[in-house]
Amino acid sequence: MLLGGRGEIVGQHDTAESYCTGLKRAIDQAVLPRALKSLFYYNEPTIQRLRLARPELKTGKGVHYADLLERYAERAKQRLGQASGGKPEPELIPPEPVDKSALLLGAPKRVRDPEHLKFINTQPWLIGGRAPVHAHHLRFAQPRAMGNKVSDEWSVPLCFTHHRALHTVGDEEAWWVEKGIDAKGEAQRLWRQSHGIPEPIDVEESKAAIPDPAVPTDAARVPPPPLPEAPNDASGDAAAVSATLTAPAE
């Protein structure tokens, strides 16, 4: 289903190839950069779904159709911006806000939290504690979107030297693995810390801390009954035993 710049349905497509052709045609028909951005706003969930569900959907040069559409739209955006000559765009009726995470082909929310980024900038670099640092967004934490960074919750402190180097690396996730750092785990820890969220409880540890009701605790244990005391005068018993052993057999 192809959506227009206001979220309206402008085309029904039975195949992924047909959908991509329709979206390319819609990009060509856009006359304002804002209209182009709005067009991608509504169609981004479907583009991300194509990237995940149809990894084989590539050109002869090995470029996925989703990447091709994003590049094509970016070039169109630059072309429209140059054509406008910096003139302000006419006012458009803003579309109704849509929570894209609630759509049938939902897209992840991208939270913007300047205070959290300031907190990240006060933390030491994850390797060696170097400072100063820069809040780096983990690009692999969420699906890519045209012109949009991942959510601020997926940020970690990164020194300036490694920050520049990391932007030249093709596979960022592999770069972190090579450094021996769980970058997403660190980002989640820092997010909880800056927002006062308690650390998650380990399930196995919590199970060990809960007593088994079938096993009584020390306070609930009933002491065993005392052993019967031995008689004070054992001479009578000893005499009876001795008499039995010395008695003549009949």
Secondary structure, DSSP 8 states (H G I E B T S, - for coil): -EE-TTS-EEE--SSHHHHHHHHHHHHHH--SHHHHHHHHHHHHHHHHHHHHH-TT-B-TTS-BHHHHHHHHHHHHHHHHHHHHTT-------------GGGSTT--------HHHHHHHHTS--TTTT-SSEEEEE-TTSS--BTTB---GGGEEEEEHHHHHHHTT-S-HHHHHHHHT--HHHHHHHHHHHHTT------HHHHHHHS--TTS--TTT-----------S--HHHHHHHHHHHHS---
